[in-house]
Amino acid sequence: MCAFFPLLVMSRAEVSAALRRMAGWVAPGGYLVTATVPADVEDVEIEWMGRRVRVSSFSAEEYVRQVREECGLDVLHHAVSVFQPDDEKAGPEEHVFCYARRAKELPGG
């Protein structure tokens, strides 16, 4: 599954619930790889691809904390990089990438 923009157009509560739900799909020893735009914002209006939309997001630190603590996954790697769209009207934007794994079950557990 790949979904990028839907996390941005949800409320913070919905993003948290979606992350927990997605983490719940991960089998023991399996991986969850996510990317989103980190920002400490709630219900802010922006222009995206020529349209006005309302977005919410978490800072990169809070996003990674939620994956680790709220979702119960081991964060193996995370990084923030800057993407510059190939359009003179678009400015650079940060993206946070998070690579996490569900712990393998212990034998007999």
Secondary structure, 3 states (H helix, E strand, C coil): CCCCHHHCCCCHHHHHHHHHHHHHCCCCCCEEEEEECCCCEEEEEEEECCEEEEEEECCHHHHHHHHHHHCCCEEEEEEEEEECCCCCCCCCEEEEEEEEECCCCCCCC
